[in-house]
Amino acid sequence: MATEESGGLVFHPMDQFVVKPLFGDGPVYWYTPTNVTLWMFLSVLAISLLLVVGTRGRAIVPNRVQSIAELAYGFVYKMVEDVAGKDGVRYFPYIMTLFMFIVFSNFLGLLPMSFTTTSHVAVTAILAMAVFLTVTILGFVLNGVGFLNIFWIRQAPLILRPILALIEIISYFVRPVSHSVRLAGNMMAGHAVIKVFAAFAAILAISPFAIVAITAMYALEVLVSFIQAYVFAILTCVYLKDALHPHH
């Protein structure tokens, strides 16, 4: 929001990421309905409308909504099959849920006066930790102690294997951090830049350039919103492949 303070234009691009209670102005507790709660619910509602209500007719010649739903289904299914293999297809519903939730949260966050839930590490960290724990538990359930083979690179010279194993272990436990921060950081940065250009649009002398910049950034954010959901999902498939086939 841009305001006049001491004769100059002051704006706060990070105000759009503040978590606020839906009712009143009191403190936010873990059970308090907030703008995050609202927009997460709207994301789930939009997904339900697309995938459940939009496809209930199951027409041979699909309408536009059913076509979009089938396109999303086929896109994610092919990704899971190509990256995780045939064995990974059984976990397709989980990855489909992740992808659709993130992509809808990203796109809804582009609406005026909306809130981008995936711009908060608190949200993306939960998604990333869920993937990390699921893949780790699944790896041990399916392979037992053999799952630890993902840290032991047999193709490397024997003298280097302990060092590489240490690097692999550190890399493995850093996964949820990079998985979550990448998504939240990209969404927050893009929205903040748009807000900065929007503030400059109030200055008459440079408003035409600011409007052009906002349009370009908005188009870029639409692309980034999809790409970040895709990256999150495809990394999940890569981690799943490690759990299913831990041998290097």
C-alpha positions, -999 to 999 in steps of 0.1 A, spaced: 0 0 0 14 35 -10 10 63 15 23 99 18 48 104 47 69 135 52 62 147 17 74 115 0 58 84 -14 61 54 10 49 19 2 51 -14 19 52 -42 -6 54 -69 22 21 -59 37 3 -82 13 19 -112 31 7 -103 66 -15 -130 82 -46 -114 96 -76 -129 115 -108 -130 95 -129 -117 123 -117 -88 145 -82 -75 150 -70 -97 179 -39 -120 180 -36 -150 157 -35 -184 174 -32 -218 158 -70 -222 157 -78 -186 145 -95 -184 111 -72 -161 90 -68 -149 55 -46 -179 50 -74 -203 61 -98 -186 37 -77 -188 6 -66 -223 13 -103 -232 16 -110 -214 -17 -82 -234 -34 -97 -267 -22 -131 -255 -33 -119 -246 -68 -101 -279 -72 -133 -297 -61 -153 -278 -86 -129 -286 -114 -122 -322 -108 -154 -334 -91 -183 -312 -103 -167 -303 -136 -163 -340 -146 -194 -356 -132 -210 -358 -166 -181 -379 -180 -191 -369 -215 -174 -386 -244 -171 -351 -260 -160 -331 -230 -169 -295 -223 -143 -269 -215 -142 -276 -178 -139 -314 -183 -112 -308 -209 -91 -288 -184 -96 -314 -158 -86 -342 -181 -56 -322 -194 -44 -317 -158 -49 -354 -150 -30 -366 -181 -2 -341 -175 5 -352 -139 0 -389 -147 26 -387 -175 50 -369 -153 47 -395 -125 51 -423 -150 81 -408 -167 100 -398 -136 90 -423 -109 83 -452 -133 54 -477 -135 58 -485 -98 53 -448 -89 19 -446 -106 2 -461 -76 11 -429 -57 -3 -407 -84 -33 -394 -64 -9 -379 -38 12 -361 -63 -19 -350 -82 -33 -335 -50 0 -317 -43 3 -303 -78 -34 -291 -80 -33 -275 -45 -1 -256 -53 -11 -245 -88 -45 -233 -76 -30 -215 -46 -5 -198 -69 -31 -187 -94 -57 -175 -69 -29 -154 -53 -27 -134 -85 -63 -121 -81 -66 -86 -68 -71 -83 -30 -63 -120 -27 -37 -138 -5 -10 -161 -18 -8 -189 7 22 -205 -9 42 -173 -3 45 -184 34 72 -209 44 48 -221 71 26 -235 44 52 -248 19 73 -263 48 43 -285 58 39 -297 22 77 -303 19 79 -321 52 49 -343 43 68 -353 11 100 -359 30 84 -381 57 63 -400 32 92 -408 10 115 -417 39 90 -440 56 80 -456 23 116 -462 14 122 -481 47 89 -500 44 96 -512 9 134 -517 11 142 -521 48 178 -512 56 185 -514 18 170 -479 15 203 -466 29 219 -476 -4 208 -442 -18 237 -428 3 263 -453 -9 274 -446 -45 288 -479 -58 300 -464 -91 325 -441 -73 360 -452 -63 360 -470 -29 381 -443 -12 356 -416 -21 325 -434 -11 325 -424 26 329 -387 17 302 -389 -10 280 -407 15 283 -379 40 275 -354 12 245 -374 2 232 -376 38 235 -338 42 218 -333 8 190 -357 17 181 -338 49 183 -304 32 157 -315 7 126 -303 27 143 -269 32 151 -263 -4 118 -279 -15 98 -254 6 120 -222 4 122 -224 -34 84 -222 -38 77 -197 -11 107 -175 -21 97 -173 -58 60 -165 -50 69 -138 -25 96 -122 -46 73 -119 -77 44 -105 -58 66 -80 -40 80 -67 -73 45 -63 -87 35 -43 -57 66 -20 -60 57 -13 -97 21 -7 -87 32 19 -62 53 37 -89 22 38 -111 8 65 -88 36 89 -99 23 106 -131 56 110 -148 65 73 -148 31 57 -146 31 45 -183 64 27 -177 52 13 -144 20 -1 -160 40 -18 -188 63 -33 -161 33 -45 -141 18 -61 -171 51 -79 -180 57 -90 -144 21 -102 -141 25 -123 -172 58 -137 -158 41 -145 -125 14 -165 -143 42 -186 -158 62 -188 -126 30 -199 -107 27 -229 -130 64 -237 -132 68 -237 -94 39 -261 -89 55 -283 -117 89 -282 -100 75 -291 -66 56 -320 -81 85 -333 -103 109 -331 -73 84 -352 -54 85 -377 -82 123 -378 -81 123 -384 -43 97 -411 -48 119 -428 -73 147 -429 -47 124 -446 -23 112 -471 -48 146 -478 -63 173 -468 -38 202 -485 -57 225 -461 -76 
